[in-house]
Amino acid sequence: MDADRTAWEQRSVVRVVAPVEPRKLAKVPFVELADGRLQGVVSSGSDIERVYVSSITAGTHALSCSTNNNRPCGALHGYACKHIRMLADEAVLQYGMDRVARYLRVEVAEDGDLIGSLNRLVERTPAAVVFSRFLRHLAYLEVPDSTEPLAELHWFPAMGAVR
C-alpha cells in the first residue's frame, strides 16, 4: 500500500457517526440530513399503517409534510405540524443541535427552540424519494451478516482501482 493513500481509500466501509444521544425508532424511524433538507419518516399517531414524510429545507426553511402517497398533512398551515416537530427533535438527538442548525442555516435562540427559529414557509415536496430511501434502509436490515460485498454495491471501485 502506498503511504500517500488516505484512510478512506484503505477501507471498504464508511465510518458511521454515532448518535449524540440514543433515539427511539418507533415514532421517527428514519431521519437524515440530505439533498439540502432535514428529512425523514414519522409514524402516524392515529393509524399504525400510515407514515408521514416530513422535511425542512436548508436556507429557506420551507416545511413539507405528507403521507408516503403524497396526501398533504392536515395540520401543516404556516406552522410546524407535530410530524415536523418530532422530526426536528429526533434530528437533534441524532446529530446534535449545532450540526442541525448549521445544516439548515438557522440561528437558534438561546432557548434552543429550533422550530421557533424557522421562517415556516410551507412548500410541498414529493415524498417518494425520501420514502424510497427509507425502504432501502429497511431492506438492509434483512440482509444476513456477512463480510462479503453486496452485489448491488458492485459499482464502488475496488481498492487501488481509482486514483
Sequence and secondary structure as in RCSB ss.txt:
>XXXX:A:sequence
MDADRTAWEQRSVVRVVAPVEPRKLAKVPFVELADGRLQGVVSSGSDIERVYVSSITAGTHALSCSTNNNRPCGA
LHGYACKHIRMLADEAVLQYGMDRVARYLRVEVAEDGDLIGSLNRLVERTPAAVVFSRFLRHLAYLEVPDSTEPL
AELHWFPAMGAVR
>XXXX:A:secstr
  TTS GGGG SS      SS   TTT  EEEEETTEEEEEEE SS TT EEEEEEETTT  EEEEETTS B TT
 SSS  HHHHHHHHHHHHHH HHHHHHHHT    TT  TGGGS   B    SHHHHHHHHHHHHHHTS   SS  
GGGTTS  TTS  
